[in-house]
Amino acid sequence: MAQGKYRNMAVGLNASDKVFHLICNTWLVISGLIVLYPLIYVLSCSFSNTDAILGGRVILWPVDISAGAYKRAFEHPLLIKSFFNSLLYVAGGTVVAVTLILLAAYPLSRRDFPDRKIIQTYFVITMFFGGGLIPSYLLMRNLHLVGSRLALIVGAGFSCYNMIIIKTYFQNSLPPGLLDAAHIDGCGDFRFFFEFALPLSVPVIAVMVLFNAVGIWNSYFSGMLYLSNPDTFNFQQVLRDILFIASVSQEQLTNMDPNEIAERLNLMYQLRYAVLVIGAFPMMLLYPFIQKYFIRGMMIGSLKE
């Protein structure tokens, strides 16, 4: 049925429409290849020999295939543990951040909320003026969170930009008549929020989950700042340590055998690409499950009030 509908639409197109569609489809294919090629290149380099990489022989497929870089990376004693640490930080930090955003966005989306313009102004001010690194560290220290896993979970914090997106989504997606009808039937504000507002806002919530999850997963500086126990390190910290261990200083080069130097340099170049693949792979697995909500949530939530 759907195929027949699309076939009839295609038949009804005039020549200029067909040319326009051809140009758009061609541009989309080219854009997709431009985005996809660097990912394929990095993956191929992670399995290729260093001489092939430096010689420019790696174009699309791996050359002189070797999995030595991945084997060396997974030999690190903290890699698996840090992976599960990061999963904990991503899950906990995302729940905290999205919960705070929703609890702030919904009241501000209600036109009957007292002084909402003033409160929203205070939120917006934080987008232009921030305390910086030192006050953030002092706050964590005063809360006795330095050295604790909670520093990365609570530290995910609150994004005013994301809050405004969800607030706008609530305003555009929840008809005022729906709230009035719920109130007539005896539904309170909290029940309306949990049983109506949240289920109708799944697309934009999924987008916020993706934004926060990717940000927390890719963050390593906050871990370096607040964590000192190796057992609590996140995934990105350990990947950075793997690259640091594989690097060779000038002083070490003078005391090493030429064959050993070549082997270490080969491993270092491969590890650079392998670490990129290992670090990006979990989020690449997550994205397809949220992609169907991504465009819909961003487009509706990006409309101005």
Phi and psi restraints in degrees (value plus and minus 20) as a CYANA .aco file:
   2 ALA   PHI     -87.0   -47.0
   2 ALA   PSI     -57.6   -17.6
   3 GLN   PHI     -84.0   -44.0
   3 GLN   PSI     -60.0   -20.0
   4 GLY   PHI     -84.3   -44.3
   4 GLY   PSI     -57.1   -17.1
   5 LYS   PHI     -82.5   -42.5
   5 LYS   PSI     -67.3   -27.3
   6 TYR   PHI     -88.3   -48.3
   6 TYR   PSI     -51.9   -11.9
   7 ARG   PHI     -86.9   -46.9
   7 ARG   PSI     -60.5   -20.5
   8 ASN   PHI     -85.5   -45.5
   8 ASN   PSI     -56.9   -16.9
   9 MET   PHI     -84.7   -44.7
   9 MET   PSI     -60.5   -20.5
  10 ALA   PHI     -85.7   -45.7
  10 ALA   PSI     -58.9   -18.9
  11 VAL   PHI     -85.5   -45.5
  11 VAL   PSI     -55.1   -15.1
  12 GLY   PHI     -96.8   -56.8
  12 GLY   PSI     -24.5    15.5
  13 LEU   PHI     -95.9   -55.9
  13 LEU   PSI     120.2   160.2
  14 ASN   PHI    -106.5   -66.5
  14 ASN   PSI    -199.5  -159.5
  15 ALA   PHI     -82.8   -42.8
  15 ALA   PSI     -62.4   -22.4
  16 SER   PHI     -86.3   -46.3
  16 SER   PSI     -56.1   -16.1
  17 ASP   PHI     -85.4   -45.4
  17 ASP   PSI     -61.2   -21.2
  18 LYS   PHI     -84.0   -44.0
  18 LYS   PSI     -59.9   -19.9
  19 VAL   PHI     -84.3   -44.3
  19 VAL   PSI     -62.1   -22.1
  20 PHE   PHI     -82.0   -42.0
  20 PHE   PSI     -65.1   -25.1
  21 HIS   PHI     -83.4   -43.4
  21 HIS   PSI     -59.5   -19.5
  22 LEU   PHI     -82.9   -42.9
  22 LEU   PSI     -64.2   -24.2
  23 ILE   PHI     -83.8   -43.8
  23 ILE   PSI     -64.5   -24.5
  24 CYS   PHI     -82.8   -42.8
  24 CYS   PSI     -65.4   -25.4
  25 ASN   PHI     -85.5   -45.5
  25 ASN   PSI     -59.8   -19.8
  26 THR   PHI     -83.5   -43.5
  26 THR   PSI     -63.1   -23.1
  27 TRP   PHI     -85.0   -45.0
  27 TRP   PSI     -58.6   -18.6
  28 LEU   PHI     -84.4   -44.4
  28 LEU   PSI     -60.5   -20.5
  29 VAL   PHI     -84.3   -44.3
  29 VAL   PSI     -64.5   -24.5
  30 ILE   PHI     -83.3   -43.3
  30 ILE   PSI     -63.9   -23.9
  31 SER   PHI     -82.5   -42.5
  31 SER   PSI     -60.7   -20.7
  32 GLY   PHI     -82.3   -42.3
  32 GLY   PSI     -61.3   -21.3
  33 LEU   PHI     -86.7   -46.7
  33 LEU   PSI     -57.3   -17.3
  34 ILE   PHI     -82.9   -42.9
  34 ILE   PSI     -59.3   -19.3
  35 VAL   PHI     -95.0   -55.0
  35 VAL   PSI     -57.8   -17.8
  36 LEU   PHI     -96.3   -56.3
  36 LEU   PSI     -52.3   -12.3
  37 TYR   PHI     -80.6   -40.6
  37 TYR   PSI     -65.8   -25.8
  38 PRO   PHI     -78.4   -38.4
  38 PRO   PSI     -55.2   -15.2
  39 LEU   PHI     -86.0   -46.0
  39 LEU   PSI     -64.0   -24.0
  40 ILE   PHI     -85.4   -45.4
  40 ILE   PSI     -59.0   -19.0
  41 TYR   PHI     -84.4   -44.4
  41 TYR   PSI     -65.2   -25.2
  42 VAL   PHI     -82.5   -42.5
  42 VAL   PSI     -63.1   -23.1
  43 LEU   PHI     -82.8   -42.8
  43 LEU   PSI     -62.3   -22.3
  44 SER   PHI     -85.7   -45.7
  44 SER   PSI     -61.0   -21.0
  45 CYS   PHI     -85.0   -45.0
  45 CYS   PSI     -52.1   -12.1
  46 SER   PHI     -87.5   -47.5
  46 SER   PSI     -39.7     0.3
  47 PHE   PHI    -126.6   -86.6
  47 PHE   PSI     -16.4    23.6
  48 SER   PHI    -124.6   -84.6
  48 SER   PSI     140.7   180.7
  49 ASN   PHI     -93.4   -53.4
  49 ASN   PSI     127.7   167.7
  50 THR   PHI     -80.8   -40.8
  50 THR   PSI     -59.6   -19.6
  51 ASP   PHI     -80.0   -40.0
  51 ASP   PSI     -58.2   -18.2
  52 ALA   PHI     -88.2   -48.2
  52 ALA   PSI     -57.2   -17.2
  53 ILE   PHI     -87.1   -47.1
  53 ILE   PSI     -69.5   -29.5
  54 LEU   PHI     -88.4   -48.4
  54 LEU   PSI     -49.0    -9.0
  55 GLY   PHI    -102.1   -62.1
  55 GLY   PSI     -22.0    18.0
  56 GLY   PHI      53.9    93.9
  56 GLY   PSI       0.6    40.6
  57 ARG   PHI    -106.8   -66.8
  57 ARG   PSI     -31.9     8.1
  58 VAL   PHI    -109.8   -69.8
  58 VAL   PSI      89.3   129.3
  59 ILE   PHI    -132.6   -92.6
  59 ILE   PSI     -71.1   -31.1
  60 LEU   PHI    -152.3  -112.3
  60 LEU   PSI     -64.2   -24.2
  61 TRP   PHI    -128.6   -88.6
  61 TRP   PSI     135.8   175.8
  62 PRO   PHI     -82.4   -42.4
  62 PRO   PSI     128.3   168.3
  63 VAL   PHI    -140.7  -100.7
  63 VAL   PSI     112.6   152.6
  64 ASP   PHI      33.3    73.3
  64 ASP   PSI      46.2    86.2
  65 ILE   PHI     -77.9   -37.9
  65 ILE   PSI     112.4   152.4
  66 SER   PHI    -171.2  -131.2
  66 SER   PSI     115.8   155.8
  67 ALA   PHI    -124.4   -84.4
  67 ALA   PSI       1.5    41.5
  68 GLY   PHI     -81.2   -41.2
  68 GLY   PSI     -55.9   -15.9
  69 ALA   PHI     -86.1   -46.1
  69 ALA   PSI     -63.1   -23.1
  70 TYR   PHI     -86.7   -46.7
  70 TYR   PSI     -59.4   -19.4
  71 LYS   PHI     -82.4   -42.4
  71 LYS   PSI     -63.3   -23.3
  72 ARG   PHI     -86.0   -46.0
  72 ARG   PSI     -59.3   -19.3
  73 ALA   PHI     -84.8   -44.8
  73 ALA   PSI     -63.2   -23.2
  74 PHE   PHI     -98.3   -58.3
  74 PHE   PSI     -27.0    13.0
  75 GLU   PHI     -98.5   -58.5
  75 GLU   PSI     -33.4     6.6
  76 HIS   PHI     -84.2   -44.2
  76 HIS   PSI     108.9   148.9
  77 PRO   PHI     -85.6   -45.6
  77 PRO   PSI     -40.5    -0.5
  78 LEU   PHI    -123.6   -83.6
  78 LEU   PSI     -19.1    20.9
  79 LEU   PHI     -83.7   -43.7
  79 LEU   PSI     -70.4   -30.4
  80 ILE   PHI     -85.3   -45.3
  80 ILE   PSI     -62.7   -22.7
  81 LYS   PHI     -84.4   -44.4
  81 LYS   PSI     -61.3   -21.3
  82 SER   PHI     -86.4   -46.4
  82 SER   PSI     -50.7   -10.7
  83 PHE   PHI     -82.0   -42.0
  83 PHE   PSI     -66.7   -26.7
  84 PHE   PHI     -90.9   -50.9
  84 PHE   PSI     -50.2   -10.2
  85 ASN   PHI     -80.8   -40.8
  85 ASN   PSI     -65.2   -25.2
  86 SER   PHI     -85.5   -45.5
  86 SER   PSI     -57.7   -17.7
  87 LEU   PHI     -79.9   -39.9
  87 LEU   PSI     -60.2   -20.2
  88 LEU   PHI     -84.5   -44.5
  88 LEU   PSI     -65.1   -25.1
  89 TYR   PHI     -84.7   -44.7
  89 TYR   PSI     -60.3   -20.3
  90 VAL   PHI     -86.0   -46.0
  90 VAL   PSI     -66.9   -26.9
  91 ALA   PHI     -84.8   -44.8
  91 ALA   PSI     -70.1   -30.1
  92 GLY   PHI     -87.0   -47.0
  92 GLY   PSI     -65.2   -25.2
  93 GLY   PHI     -85.6   -45.6
  93 GLY   PSI     -58.0   -18.0
  94 THR   PHI     -86.9   -46.9
  94 THR   PSI     -61.8   -21.8
  95 VAL   PHI     -82.4   -42.4
  95 VAL   PSI     -65.4   -25.4
  96 VAL   PHI     -82.9   -42.9
  96 VAL   PSI     -69.3   -29.3
  97 ALA   PHI     -84.7   -44.7
  97 ALA   PSI     -68.4   -28.4
  98 VAL   PHI     -87.1   -47.1
  98 VAL   PSI     -57.6   -17.6
  99 THR   PHI     -82.5   -42.5
  99 THR   PSI     -65.4   -25.4
 100 LEU   PHI     -83.8   -43.8
 100 LEU   PSI     -60.4   -20.4
 101 ILE   PHI     -83.7   -43.7
 101 ILE   PSI     -65.1   -25.1
 102 LEU   PHI     -84.7   -44.7
 102 LEU   PSI     -61.7   -21.7
 103 LEU   PHI     -87.8   -47.8
 103 LEU   PSI     -44.8    -4.8
 104 ALA   PHI    -108.1   -68.1
 104 ALA   PSI     -56.7   -16.7
 105 ALA   PHI     -91.7   -51.7
 105 ALA   PSI     -60.5   -20.5
 106 TYR   PHI     -84.9   -44.9
 106 TYR   PSI     -69.3   -29.3
 107 PRO   PHI     -79.4   -39.4
 107 PRO   PSI     -58.3   -18.3
 108 LEU   PHI     -91.5   -51.5
 108 LEU   PSI     -38.3     1.7
 109 SER   PHI    -101.5   -61.5
 109 SER   PSI     -34.8     5.2
 110 ARG   PHI    -103.4   -63.4
 110 ARG   PSI     101.1   141.1
 111 ARG   PHI     -90.8   -50.8
 111 ARG   PSI     -36.3     3.7
 112 ASP   PHI    -113.0   -73.0
 112 ASP   PSI     -12.8    27.2
 113 PHE   PHI     -98.3   -58.3
 113 PHE   PSI     105.1   145.1
 114 PRO   PHI     -84.5   -44.5
 114 PRO   PSI     117.2   157.2
 115 ASP   PHI      36.2    76.2
 115 ASP   PSI      12.3    52.3
 116 ARG   PHI     -87.6   -47.6
 116 ARG   PSI     -50.9   -10.9
 117 LYS   PHI     -85.9   -45.9
 117 LYS   PSI     -61.0   -21.0
 118 ILE   PHI     -86.2   -46.2
 118 ILE   PSI     -65.8   -25.8
 119 ILE   PHI     -83.8   -43.8
 119 ILE   PSI     -60.2   -20.2
 120 GLN   PHI     -84.2   -44.2
 120 GLN   PSI     -55.0   -15.0
 121 THR   PHI     -82.2   -42.2
 121 THR   PSI     -60.9   -20.9
 122 TYR   PHI     -81.8   -41.8
 122 TYR   PSI     -59.2   -19.2
 123 PHE   PHI     -84.2   -44.2
 123 PHE   PSI     -64.9   -24.9
 124 VAL   PHI     -85.6   -45.6
 124 VAL   PSI     -53.0   -13.0
 125 ILE   PHI     -77.1   -37.1
 125 ILE   PSI     -55.5   -15.5
 126 THR   PHI     -86.9   -46.9
 126 THR   PSI     -36.8     3.2
 127 MET   PHI     -95.2   -55.2
 127 MET   PSI     -41.1    -1.1
 128 PHE   PHI    -127.2   -87.2
 128 PHE   PSI     -45.7    -5.7
 129 PHE   PHI    -150.8  -110.8
 129 PHE   PSI     105.5   145.5
 130 GLY   PHI    -152.2  -112.2
 130 GLY   PSI     138.2   178.2
 131 GLY   PHI     -90.2   -50.2
 131 GLY   PSI     -53.5   -13.5
 132 GLY   PHI      80.0   120.0
 132 GLY   PSI    -188.9  -148.9
 133 LEU   PHI     -91.8   -51.8
 133 LEU   PSI     -65.9   -25.9
 134 ILE   PHI     -84.8   -44.8
 134 ILE   PSI     -68.6   -28.6
 135 PRO   PHI     -79.4   -39.4
 135 PRO   PSI     -55.2   -15.2
 136 SER   PHI     -84.3   -44.3
 136 SER   PSI     -62.4   -22.4
 137 TYR   PHI     -86.9   -46.9
 137 TYR   PSI     -61.2   -21.2
 138 LEU   PHI     -83.7   -43.7
 138 LEU   PSI     -56.9   -16.9
 139 LEU   PHI     -83.5   -43.5
 139 LEU   PSI     -66.1   -26.1
 140 MET   PHI     -83.0   -43.0
 140 MET   PSI     -57.5   -17.5
 141 ARG   PHI     -87.1   -47.1
 141 ARG   PSI     -62.0   -22.0
 142 ASN   PHI     -87.4   -47.4
 142 ASN   PSI     -46.9    -6.9
 143 LEU   PHI    -105.4   -65.4
 143 LEU   PSI     -19.1    20.9
 144 HIS   PHI      40.0    80.0
 144 HIS   PSI      18.9    58.9
 145 LEU   PHI    -125.8   -85.8
 145 LEU   PSI     -28.0    12.0
 146 VAL   PHI     -86.4   -46.4
 146 VAL   PSI     107.0   147.0
 147 GLY   PHI      69.7   109.7
 147 GLY   PSI     -22.5    17.5
 148 SER   PHI    -126.3   -86.3
 148 SER   PSI     131.3   171.3
 149 ARG   PHI     -82.3   -42.3
 149 ARG   PSI     -48.8    -8.8
 150 LEU   PHI     -83.0   -43.0
 150 LEU   PSI     -41.8    -1.8
 151 ALA   PHI     -80.8   -40.8
 151 ALA   PSI     -57.2   -17.2
 152 LEU   PHI    -104.6   -64.6
 152 LEU   PSI     -42.8    -2.8
 153 ILE   PHI    -101.6   -61.6
 153 ILE   PSI     -71.0   -31.0
 154 VAL   PHI     -91.1   -51.1
 154 VAL   PSI     -53.6   -13.6
 155 GLY   PHI     -86.2   -46.2
 155 GLY   PSI     -35.2     4.8
 156 ALA   PHI     -80.1   -40.1
 156 ALA   PSI     -54.1   -14.1
 157 GLY   PHI      41.8    81.8
 157 GLY   PSI    -160.4  -120.4
 158 PHE   PHI    -152.9  -112.9
 158 PHE   PSI     114.0   154.0
 159 SER   PHI    -133.2   -93.2
 159 SER   PSI      96.3   136.3
 160 CYS   PHI     -86.2   -46.2
 160 CYS   PSI     -56.3   -16.3
 161 TYR   PHI     -81.0   -41.0
 161 TYR   PSI     -66.9   -26.9
 162 ASN   PHI     -85.7   -45.7
 162 ASN   PSI     -54.5   -14.5
 163 MET   PHI     -83.8   -43.8
 163 MET   PSI     -60.4   -20.4
 164 ILE   PHI     -86.0   -46.0
 164 ILE   PSI     -58.0   -18.0
 165 ILE   PHI     -80.7   -40.7
 165 ILE   PSI     -67.3   -27.3
 166 ILE   PHI     -89.4   -49.4
 166 ILE   PSI     -57.0   -17.0
 167 LYS   PHI     -79.9   -39.9
 167 LYS   PSI     -64.8   -24.8
 168 THR   PHI     -85.1   -45.1
 168 THR   PSI     -56.9   -16.9
 169 TYR   PHI     -83.0   -43.0
 169 TYR   PSI     -64.7   -24.7
 170 PHE   PHI     -78.9   -38.9
 170 PHE   PSI     -63.2   -23.2
 171 GLN   PHI     -85.2   -45.2
 171 GLN   PSI     -56.2   -16.2
 172 ASN   PHI    -108.7   -68.7
 172 ASN   PSI     -39.5     0.5
 173 SER   PHI    -127.8   -87.8
 173 SER   PSI     -37.6     2.4
 174 LEU   PHI    -127.7   -87.7
 174 LEU   PSI      82.7   122.7
 175 PRO   PHI     -82.2   -42.2
 175 PRO   PSI     119.2   159.2
 176 PRO   PHI     -77.1   -37.1
 176 PRO   PSI     -52.3   -12.3
 177 GLY   PHI     -84.5   -44.5
 177 GLY   PSI     -48.6    -8.6
 178 LEU   PHI     -86.0   -46.0
 178 LEU   PSI     -62.3   -22.3
 179 LEU   PHI     -86.0   -46.0
 179 LEU   PSI     -61.6   -21.6
 180 ASP   PHI     -83.1   -43.1
 180 ASP   PSI     -62.8   -22.8
 181 ALA   PHI     -84.5   -44.5
 181 ALA   PSI     -58.6   -18.6
 182 ALA   PHI     -85.2   -45.2
 182 ALA   PSI     -60.5   -20.5
 183 HIS   PHI     -85.2   -45.2
 183 HIS   PSI     -58.6   -18.6
 184 ILE   PHI     -82.4   -42.4
 184 ILE   PSI     -55.3   -15.3
 185 ASP   PHI    -103.2   -63.2
 185 ASP   PSI     -15.2    24.8
 186 GLY   PHI      69.1   109.1
 186 GLY   PSI      -4.9    35.1
 187 CYS   PHI    -104.5   -64.5
 187 CYS   PSI     106.6   146.6
 188 GLY   PHI    -101.4   -61.4
 188 GLY   PSI     155.1   195.1
 189 ASP   PHI     -85.6   -45.6
 189 ASP   PSI     -62.4   -22.4
 190 PHE   PHI     -85.4   -45.4
 190 PHE   PSI     -62.4   -22.4
 191 ARG   PHI     -86.1   -46.1
 191 ARG   PSI     -58.6   -18.6
 192 PHE   PHI     -83.2   -43.2
 192 PHE   PSI     -60.2   -20.2
 193 PHE   PHI     -82.8   -42.8
 193 PHE   PSI     -66.8   -26.8
 194 PHE   PHI     -99.8   -59.8
 194 PHE   PSI     -53.0   -13.0
 195 GLU   PHI    -118.6   -78.6
 195 GLU   PSI     -36.4     3.6
 196 PHE   PHI    -141.9  -101.9
 196 PHE   PSI     -74.0   -34.0
 197 ALA   PHI     -84.1   -44.1
 197 ALA   PSI     -69.6   -29.6
 198 LEU   PHI     -86.2   -46.2
 198 LEU   PSI     -67.2   -27.2
 199 PRO   PHI     -81.5   -41.5
 199 PRO   PSI     -52.1   -12.1
 200 LEU   PHI    -100.0   -60.0
 200 LEU   PSI     -26.7    13.3
 201 SER   PHI    -133.4   -93.4
 201 SER   PSI       1.0    41.0
 202 VAL   PHI     -77.0   -37.0
 202 VAL   PSI     -61.8   -21.8
 203 PRO   PHI     -78.8   -38.8
 203 PRO   PSI     -68.9   -28.9
 204 VAL   PHI     -92.7   -52.7
 204 VAL   PSI     -50.5   -10.5
 205 ILE   PHI     -86.2   -46.2
 205 ILE   PSI     -59.7   -19.7
 206 ALA   PHI     -82.1   -42.1
 206 ALA   PSI     -58.8   -18.8
 207 VAL   PHI     -84.0   -44.0
 207 VAL   PSI     -62.8   -22.8
 208 MET   PHI     -85.6   -45.6
 208 MET   PSI     -57.1   -17.1
 209 VAL   PHI     -81.4   -41.4
 209 VAL   PSI     -63.9   -23.9
 210 LEU   PHI     -84.5   -44.5
 210 LEU   PSI     -67.2   -27.2
 211 PHE   PHI     -76.3   -36.3
 211 PHE   PSI     -70.4   -30.4
 212 ASN   PHI     -89.2   -49.2
 212 ASN   PSI     -59.7   -19.7
 213 ALA   PHI     -83.2   -43.2
 213 ALA   PSI     -64.9   -24.9
 214 VAL   PHI     -85.1   -45.1
 214 VAL   PSI     -62.4   -22.4
 215 GLY   PHI     -82.5   -42.5
 215 GLY   PSI     -63.5   -23.5
 216 ILE   PHI     -90.3   -50.3
 216 ILE   PSI     -59.8   -19.8
 217 TRP   PHI     -82.7   -42.7
 217 TRP   PSI     -61.2   -21.2
 218 ASN   PHI    -102.7   -62.7
 218 ASN   PSI     -27.5    12.5
 219 SER   PHI     -99.0   -59.0
 219 SER   PSI     107.8   147.8
 220 TYR   PHI    -142.7  -102.7
 220 TYR   PSI     -41.7    -1.7
 221 PHE   PHI     -88.0   -48.0
 221 PHE   PSI     -59.1   -19.1
 222 SER   PHI     -84.0   -44.0
 222 SER   PSI     -55.6   -15.6
 223 GLY   PHI     -85.7   -45.7
 223 GLY   PSI     -61.4   -21.4
 224 MET   PHI     -84.3   -44.3
 224 MET   PSI     -51.2   -11.2
 225 LEU   PHI     -98.8   -58.8
 225 LEU   PSI     -60.9   -20.9
 226 TYR   PHI    -127.1   -87.1
 226 TYR   PSI     -39.3     0.7
 227 LEU   PHI    -128.1   -88.1
 227 LEU   PSI     114.5   154.5
 228 SER   PHI    -142.1  -102.1
 228 SER   PSI     -41.2    -1.2
 229 ASN   PHI    -104.9   -64.9
 229 ASN   PSI     101.4   141.4
 230 PRO   PHI     -76.5   -36.5
 230 PRO   PSI     -47.4    -7.4
 231 ASP   PHI     -88.8   -48.8
 231 ASP   PSI     -35.9     4.1
 232 THR   PHI    -124.5   -84.5
 232 THR   PSI     -18.7    21.3
 233 PHE   PHI     -81.4   -41.4
 233 PHE   PSI     127.0   167.0
 234 ASN   PHI    -107.0   -67.0
 234 ASN   PSI     154.8   194.8
 235 PHE   PHI     -82.7   -42.7
 235 PHE   PSI     -62.3   -22.3
 236 GLN   PHI     -85.9   -45.9
 236 GLN   PSI     -54.9   -14.9
 237 GLN   PHI     -82.7   -42.7
 237 GLN   PSI     -63.7   -23.7
 238 VAL   PHI     -89.3   -49.3
 238 VAL   PSI     -59.0   -19.0
 239 LEU   PHI     -81.4   -41.4
 239 LEU   PSI     -58.5   -18.5
 240 ARG   PHI     -84.3   -44.3
 240 ARG   PSI     -60.4   -20.4
 241 ASP   PHI     -84.5   -44.5
 241 ASP   PSI     -56.4   -16.4
 242 ILE   PHI     -81.8   -41.8
 242 ILE   PSI     -64.1   -24.1
 243 LEU   PHI     -84.7   -44.7
 243 LEU   PSI     -58.6   -18.6
 244 PHE   PHI     -86.1   -46.1
 244 PHE   PSI     -60.8   -20.8
 245 ILE   PHI     -86.4   -46.4
 245 ILE   PSI     -57.0   -17.0
 246 ALA   PHI     -96.7   -56.7
 246 ALA   PSI     -39.0     1.0
 247 SER   PHI     -89.5   -49.5
 247 SER   PSI     134.1   174.1
 248 VAL   PHI    -142.2  -102.2
 248 VAL   PSI     103.7   143.7
 249 SER   PHI    -100.8   -60.8
 249 SER   PSI     146.2   186.2
 250 GLN   PHI     -84.7   -44.7
 250 GLN   PSI     -55.5   -15.5
 251 GLU   PHI     -86.8   -46.8
 251 GLU   PSI     -57.2   -17.2
 252 GLN   PHI     -89.3   -49.3
 252 GLN   PSI     -53.8   -13.8
 253 LEU   PHI     -81.6   -41.6
 253 LEU   PSI     -54.9   -14.9
 254 THR   PHI     -91.5   -51.5
 254 THR   PSI     -39.2     0.8
 255 ASN   PHI    -129.0   -89.0
 255 ASN   PSI      -8.6    31.4
 256 MET   PHI    -133.4   -93.4
 256 MET   PSI     132.3   172.3
 257 ASP   PHI     -89.7   -49.7
 257 ASP   PSI     122.8   162.8
 258 PRO   PHI     -74.9   -34.9
 258 PRO   PSI     -58.4   -18.4
 259 ASN   PHI     -86.1   -46.1
 259 ASN   PSI     -57.5   -17.5
 260 GLU   PHI     -89.0   -49.0
 260 GLU   PSI     -57.4   -17.4
 261 ILE   PHI     -81.2   -41.2
 261 ILE   PSI     -66.3   -26.3
 262 ALA   PHI     -82.4   -42.4
 262 ALA   PSI     -59.4   -19.4
 263 GLU   PHI     -86.4   -46.4
 263 GLU   PSI     -62.4   -22.4
 264 ARG   PHI     -86.6   -46.6
 264 ARG   PSI     -61.8   -21.8
 265 LEU   PHI     -85.1   -45.1
 265 LEU   PSI     -59.2   -19.2
 266 ASN   PHI     -80.6   -40.6
 266 ASN   PSI     -64.7   -24.7
 267 LEU   PHI     -85.3   -45.3
 267 LEU   PSI     -59.5   -19.5
 268 MET   PHI     -83.8   -43.8
 268 MET   PSI     -64.1   -24.1
 269 TYR   PHI     -85.6   -45.6
 269 TYR   PSI     -60.8   -20.8
 270 GLN   PHI     -86.4   -46.4
 270 GLN   PSI     -59.5   -19.5
 271 LEU   PHI     -83.1   -43.1
 271 LEU   PSI     -53.5   -13.5
 272 ARG   PHI     -76.6   -36.6
 272 ARG   PSI     -63.8   -23.8
 273 TYR   PHI     -99.7   -59.7
 273 TYR   PSI     -57.4   -17.4
 274 ALA   PHI     -83.4   -43.4
 274 ALA   PSI     -59.2   -19.2
 275 VAL   PHI     -85.2   -45.2
 275 VAL   PSI     -58.2   -18.2
 276 LEU   PHI     -81.5   -41.5
 276 LEU   PSI     -63.3   -23.3
 277 VAL   PHI     -86.5   -46.5
 277 VAL   PSI     -65.8   -25.8
 278 ILE   PHI     -83.1   -43.1
 278 ILE   PSI     -60.9   -20.9
 279 GLY   PHI     -91.0   -51.0
 279 GLY   PSI     -52.8   -12.8
 280 ALA   PHI    -109.6   -69.6
 280 ALA   PSI     -40.0     0.0
 281 PHE   PHI     -79.7   -39.7
 281 PHE   PSI     -65.8   -25.8
 282 PRO   PHI     -80.8   -40.8
 282 PRO   PSI     -61.4   -21.4
 283 MET   PHI     -90.8   -50.8
 283 MET   PSI     -50.2   -10.2
 284 MET   PHI     -88.1   -48.1
 284 MET   PSI     -49.8    -9.8
 285 LEU   PHI     -92.8   -52.8
 285 LEU   PSI     -54.2   -14.2
 286 LEU   PHI     -92.7   -52.7
 286 LEU   PSI     -56.5   -16.5
 287 TYR   PHI     -78.8   -38.8
 287 TYR   PSI     -63.8   -23.8
 288 PRO   PHI     -78.2   -38.2
 288 PRO   PSI     -48.1    -8.1
 289 PHE   PHI     -96.7   -56.7
 289 PHE   PSI     -39.4     0.6
 290 ILE   PHI    -128.9   -88.9
 290 ILE   PSI     -32.0     8.0
 291 GLN   PHI     -78.9   -38.9
 291 GLN   PSI     -54.9   -14.9
 292 LYS   PHI     -84.9   -44.9
 292 LYS   PSI     -43.5    -3.5
 293 TYR   PHI    -112.2   -72.2
 293 TYR   PSI     -35.3     4.7
 294 PHE   PHI     -84.1   -44.1
 294 PHE   PSI     -76.7   -36.7
 295 ILE   PHI     -85.5   -45.5
 295 ILE   PSI     -63.1   -23.1
 296 ARG   PHI     -81.3   -41.3
 296 ARG   PSI     -65.6   -25.6
 297 GLY   PHI     -87.2   -47.2
 297 GLY   PSI     -60.4   -20.4
 298 MET   PHI     -90.8   -50.8
 298 MET   PSI     -60.3   -20.3
 299 MET   PHI     -87.2   -47.2
 299 MET   PSI     -63.4   -23.4
 300 ILE   PHI     -92.1   -52.1
 300 ILE   PSI     -60.9   -20.9
 301 GLY   PHI     -94.2   -54.2
 301 GLY   PSI     -33.6     6.4
 302 SER   PHI    -108.8   -68.8
 302 SER   PSI     -27.1    12.9
 303 LEU   PHI     -89.9   -49.9
 303 LEU   PSI     119.3   159.3
 304 LYS   PHI    -100.0   -60.0
 304 LYS   PSI     135.2   175.2
